[in-house]
Amino acid sequence: QVQLVESGGGLVQPGGSLRLSCAASGVTLGNYPVGWFRQPPGREREGVSYITRTSGDILYADSVRGRFTISRDNAKNTVYLQMNSLKPEDTAVYYCATGDLSIMASKRLGPLDSRSWDYWGQGTQVTVSS
């Protein structure tokens, strides 16, 4: 059974940093792409970043490019999201997701569309406030 567990969220002041982790069990995460998503209060879930299994292809949403960095440590079965220069509008529940690349490709929705992904973690809250 695939399980993803996010951690590292919390309360941070504007301009601060956090590093989120997405740890997997029941799956060798290194064989799959991983996406990070977030859901701000009262809004729909939105794509934040995406990384292929070899880290050869990485995408960022325009709103986070230059501030967030996705990375993975396949030996630890974990993917990270380093978030710097945080803004109040980054406040959201952050989720990681994974799935089979061929199934994702068949959906033709793109990796930053939440409907592309099959397996999700429970989320971790990030609050940016002074």
C-alpha positions as CSV (number, residue, x, y, z in Angstrom):
1,Q,0.0,0.0,0.0
2,V,1.4,3.3,-1.1
3,Q,1.7,5.9,1.7
4,L,3.1,9.4,1.5
5,V,3.7,11.5,4.6
6,E,4.5,15.2,4.5
7,S,6.3,17.0,7.3
8,G,8.1,20.2,8.0
9,G,5.2,22.6,7.9
10,G,4.6,25.3,10.5
11,L,4.3,29.0,11.2
12,V,6.9,31.3,9.7
13,Q,7.3,35.0,9.3
14,P,7.3,36.6,5.9
15,G,10.7,36.3,4.3
16,G,11.4,33.1,6.2
17,S,12.1,29.6,5.1
18,L,10.8,26.1,5.6
19,R,11.8,22.7,4.1
20,L,9.0,20.2,3.5
21,S,9.6,16.5,3.3
22,C,7.6,13.8,1.6
23,A,8.5,10.4,2.8
24,A,7.2,7.3,1.1
25,S,6.4,3.7,2.2
26,G,5.0,0.8,0.2
27,V,6.7,2.2,-2.9
28,T,10.1,2.8,-4.2
29,L,9.7,6.5,-4.7
30,G,12.8,6.6,-6.9
31,N,10.9,4.8,-9.6
32,Y,8.2,7.6,-9.9
33,P,7.8,11.3,-10.5
34,V,6.6,13.4,-7.5
35,G,4.6,16.5,-7.4
36,W,4.0,19.1,-4.7
37,F,0.7,20.9,-4.5
38,R,-1.0,23.3,-2.1
39,Q,-4.5,24.3,-1.2
40,P,-4.9,27.8,0.2
41,P,-7.9,28.5,2.4
42,G,-11.1,28.6,0.4
43,R,-9.4,27.8,-2.9
44,E,-8.7,24.9,-5.1
45,R,-5.6,22.7,-5.0
46,E,-2.9,24.1,-7.2
47,G,0.4,22.7,-8.5
48,V,3.6,24.0,-7.0
49,S,6.4,21.8,-8.4
50,Y,7.2,18.6,-10.1
51,I,10.3,16.4,-10.4
52,T,10.9,13.3,-12.5
53,R,12.4,10.1,-11.0
54,T,15.9,11.0,-12.1
55,S,15.6,14.8,-11.4
56,G,16.2,15.3,-15.1
57,D,13.0,17.4,-15.5
58,I,11.8,19.9,-12.9
59,L,8.9,22.3,-13.2
60,Y,7.7,25.2,-11.0
61,A,4.6,27.2,-10.9
62,D,5.2,30.9,-11.8
63,S,4.2,32.0,-8.3
64,V,7.1,30.1,-6.6
65,R,9.8,30.0,-9.3
66,G,13.0,31.4,-7.9
67,R,11.9,30.9,-4.3
68,F,11.1,27.2,-4.0
69,T,13.4,24.3,-4.9
70,I,12.3,20.7,-5.3
71,S,14.8,17.9,-4.8
72,R,14.8,14.2,-4.0
73,D,17.0,11.7,-2.2
74,N,16.0,8.3,-3.7
75,A,18.2,6.5,-1.2
76,K,16.0,7.9,1.6
77,N,12.8,7.5,-0.4
78,T,12.1,11.1,0.2
79,V,11.4,14.3,-1.8
80,Y,11.9,17.8,-0.5
81,L,10.5,21.2,-1.1
82,Q,12.8,24.0,0.1
83,M,10.8,27.2,0.4
84,N,12.6,30.5,0.8
85,S,11.4,34.1,0.9
86,L,8.0,33.0,2.0
87,K,5.0,35.3,1.5
88,P,1.6,35.4,3.2
89,E,0.1,34.2,0.0
90,D,2.1,30.9,0.3
91,T,-0.1,30.0,3.3
92,A,-1.8,26.7,2.4
93,V,-1.9,23.0,3.2
94,Y,0.9,21.4,1.2
95,Y,0.6,18.0,-0.3
96,C,2.9,15.6,-2.2
97,A,1.7,13.2,-4.8
98,T,3.0,10.4,-6.9
99,G,1.8,8.1,-9.6
100,D,2.7,6.0,-12.6
101,L,4.2,8.2,-15.3
102,S,2.5,6.4,-18.2
103,I,-0.9,6.8,-16.6
104,M,-0.2,10.4,-16.0
105,A,0.9,11.0,-19.6
106,S,-2.3,9.3,-20.8
107,K,-4.4,11.8,-19.0
108,R,-2.7,14.7,-20.9
109,L,-3.4,17.1,-18.1
110,G,0.2,18.0,-17.3
111,P,2.2,17.4,-14.1
112,L,0.9,20.5,-12.3
113,D,-2.7,19.4,-12.6
114,S,-3.8,17.6,-9.5
115,R,-6.0,15.2,-11.6
116,S,-2.9,13.7,-13.0
117,W,-1.9,12.0,-9.8
118,D,-3.1,8.9,-8.0
119,Y,-1.5,8.8,-4.6
120,W,-1.5,11.6,-2.1
121,G,-0.3,12.4,1.4
122,Q,-2.4,13.9,4.2
123,G,-0.9,17.3,3.9
124,T,1.1,19.7,6.1
125,Q,0.0,23.2,7.1
126,V,2.2,26.1,6.2
127,T,1.3,29.5,7.6
128,V,3.2,32.6,6.7
129,S,2.3,35.5,9.0
130,S,3.9,38.1,11.2
